[in-house]
Amino acid sequence: ETVAHTESAVRFYKDPHVIVDVGGQDIKLIVLTQGHVKDFRLNTQCSAGNGYFLQSTANRFGFSVDEYADAAFSAEHLPLFSYGCAVFMESDIVNFQQLGWSREEIMAGLAAVLPKNIWLYVSQIPNLSAIGTRFLLQGGTQYNLAAVKAQVDYIKERVPDADVYVHPHTGEAGAI
């Protein structure tokens, strides 16, 4: 699977440095050097805010996955989630509901915490500039523009000269 994602990335983009694949069940991070895998990280113990977690939360709040981004973008404020395992994020959801945060605000907060789950919880790479400046986002979760915006903002804040791309066939990149 790592090879498949790498082959797809280098076919569509010149010399990508980092592939961030957020799928329905897992998060993969692939660090490349001249088109070859240098390092690979994968969440193995919990969902850490992956696509299925975001989708199921949206469904529970009465939104389809296609409505997620619009709902999240409509929020004027958002609660700050702790990053990490979905079990802890579920606890945060309950607490935020009890504190009066709206469904839209909670969904915005979940999208905003996704990059922390990717970079601090799953990959444990806090210094993004050490691994490159060309980031490629792929995986079905990248269809959610709220998730994409949160990732781009996070990466650009840490690597201002970064180029961040979304694979044109984001959900099917590995199959290509």
Solvent accessible surface area in square Angstrom, and as a share of the most:
residue,aa,sasa,rsa
1,E,134,0.60
2,T,30,0.18
3,V,104,0.60
4,A,38,0.30
5,H,15,0.06
6,T,7,0.04
7,E,99,0.45
8,S,2,0.01
9,A,0,0.00
10,V,53,0.31
11,R,176,0.64
12,F,76,0.32
13,Y,45,0.17
14,K,181,0.77
15,D,51,0.26
16,P,4,0.02
17,H,37,0.16
18,V,0,0.00
19,I,0,0.00
20,V,1,0.00
21,D,5,0.03
22,V,0,0.00
23,G,14,0.13
24,G,36,0.35
25,Q,136,0.60
26,D,36,0.19
27,I,0,0.00
28,K,7,0.03
29,L,0,0.00
30,I,0,0.00
31,V,6,0.04
32,L,6,0.03
33,T,72,0.42
34,Q,152,0.67
35,G,21,0.21
36,H,136,0.61
37,V,65,0.37
38,K,144,0.61
39,D,46,0.24
40,F,74,0.31
41,R,78,0.28
42,L,68,0.34
43,N,16,0.08
44,T,109,0.63
45,Q,166,0.74
46,C,29,0.17
47,S,30,0.20
48,A,0,0.00
49,G,2,0.02
50,N,1,0.01
51,G,13,0.12
52,Y,123,0.47
53,F,11,0.05
54,L,5,0.02
55,Q,72,0.32
56,S,33,0.21
57,T,0,0.00
58,A,0,0.00
59,N,78,0.40
60,R,126,0.46
61,F,12,0.05
62,G,61,0.58
63,F,30,0.13
64,S,48,0.31
65,V,67,0.38
66,D,127,0.66
67,E,83,0.37
68,Y,0,0.00
69,A,15,0.12
70,D,108,0.56
71,A,7,0.06
72,A,5,0.04
73,F,103,0.43
74,S,73,0.47
75,A,24,0.18
76,E,156,0.70
77,H,119,0.53
78,L,70,0.35
79,P,2,0.01
80,L,156,0.78
81,F,14,0.06
82,S,69,0.44
83,Y,97,0.37
84,G,4,0.04
85,C,21,0.12
86,A,11,0.09
87,V,102,0.59
88,F,130,0.54
89,M,1,0.00
90,E,57,0.25
91,S,59,0.38
92,D,25,0.13
93,I,1,0.01
94,V,76,0.44
95,N,74,0.38
96,F,27,0.11
97,Q,86,0.38
98,Q,141,0.63
99,L,134,0.67
100,G,64,0.61
101,W,76,0.27
102,S,44,0.28
103,R,108,0.39
104,E,42,0.19
105,E,32,0.14
106,I,0,0.00
107,M,0,0.00
108,A,11,0.08
109,G,1,0.01
110,L,1,0.01
111,A,4,0.03
112,A,43,0.33
113,V,7,0.04
114,L,1,0.01
115,P,1,0.01
116,K,79,0.33
117,N,0,0.00
118,I,0,0.00
119,W,1,0.00
120,L,55,0.27
121,Y,74,0.28
122,V,17,0.10
123,S,0,0.00
124,Q,129,0.57
125,I,18,0.09
126,P,95,0.59
127,N,84,0.43
128,L,1,0.00
129,S,64,0.41
130,A,75,0.58
131,I,32,0.16
132,G,13,0.13
133,T,43,0.25
134,R,67,0.25
135,F,0,0.00
136,L,1,0.00
137,L,0,0.00
138,Q,0,0.00
139,G,6,0.06
140,G,35,0.33
141,T,9,0.05
142,Q,3,0.02
143,Y,136,0.52
144,N,14,0.07
145,L,109,0.54
146,A,5,0.04
147,A,0,0.00
148,V,16,0.09
149,K,104,0.44
150,A,17,0.13
151,Q,1,0.01
152,V,42,0.24
153,D,69,0.36
154,Y,19,0.07
155,I,0,0.00
156,K,81,0.35
157,E,129,0.58
158,R,87,0.32
159,V,3,0.02
160,P,105,0.66
161,D,104,0.54
162,A,1,0.01
163,D,66,0.34
164,V,31,0.18
165,Y,84,0.32
166,V,58,0.34
167,H,3,0.01
168,P,80,0.50
169,H,83,0.37
170,T,6,0.04
171,G,36,0.35
172,E,88,0.39
173,A,1,0.01
174,G,19,0.18
175,A,95,0.74
176,I,88,0.45
